[in-house]
Amino acid sequence: KVALIVTNRSWEADIEARRIAERRHRGILLQTAREQLQFDWTFCFDPDERVTGDLRGYVERTHSSVYDGVRVQLFDAYMTRGDDAPYRADCELLHFRRFFGPEQRDILMLWRNRSGVAFANGREPVGVERVATSLYCQHYGKSLSVEHWEETCDYYMRHFPFDTYGRKWRDRKGRAIHTQSDFMRPLYEWGDTLFANAVKM
């Protein structure tokens, strides 16, 4: 159920200004939610991400546990030959692609709504002390379509430091269809085999 929409209509041209703006916008979003809504837990995720499993049931069980936050285990989906049709708005994003890279990023997406929690630097909030690692997330930022892949490469080349982001995304242009991950590792179908071969990043 959508209770509130906050929209940004401009982009910062400067690289560092964009980073500061992203952090500020996340903070504004959390502050606005606290002012407008009543809630016990915050689940903060990007629109190209889908958490699998019983999220609501997990939160209800966690209410009586020792944890104040949850790091979700995120894996990138990839386009492969025969599984490269572009995403359409009428499609279900969960399980949209067949193969995923084993690279695992543990991201704090879920936390109790407490006053000390705030965004200070980057995607994750600070002030969450007792954190578990659980649940899994499918990330589709690399696999929505070939066109989107090329746009993503251009975006990181133009708007992020070249040495840390631009060079690797320049080298990825024209390589949207994968036989292995961007880190030269085998791809796996979603499930236990993928999780058993996970490589923490």
Steps between C-alpha positions, in 0.01 A plus 500: 500500500651832396462760774743766380712581195801733516643604162831658404490689170864605457848344489828633633767526229800483736605149611546583869185711505303201368628282784407762758157542341434125505581484870288809568206363303500172691499697823212719382303192398545339842417824683187554288384143561539549875301821489217362286474131599499273802724194465724270703738383226653666196570299184710710262574356156551608140229445235714244314530277809272224626538322834400135496343305784250596768607857576197583713528178698869562558436849636227372730735234641784753529281729712568284805865427417823678584542660156433859396591461134544247222765489229346339193719282275486651151593328171512650148283349225651476152370483146611185319445381145135405464412686820554856384153632411454850644301550816146634453294687758233226499757233599565373850859595587553224758669202324503697173844362409629145527867553591682692772860572584638353825627838623312577823457846648348521848298823515318645799147530358285435805514671839286600796363853485702663777594866534876436497491347153600743225674521163851642532708352219383284214216259452483353851384683814707534815379440854389138454707298746370142523486368145427156358577376148204320348260490205606522134460768235492480120654812343403574139702815432722313252230299327192708412591529131798536267410865450488562875838327540658740251336798672635377834852476359474856367359627830790370709753619244361854500399556861742300717879512551672326211754304707244341732194467273545644152775269376327174589167617353674617184641150462151352545343690209372267231505202738145487629453129427699291747645150520655581839475780752674837463758360741578199278316244712238238399131591499246301701124462509330653802509266799721295728781441248539874447501566874753217563738657246454857620804727506468790742591837352 
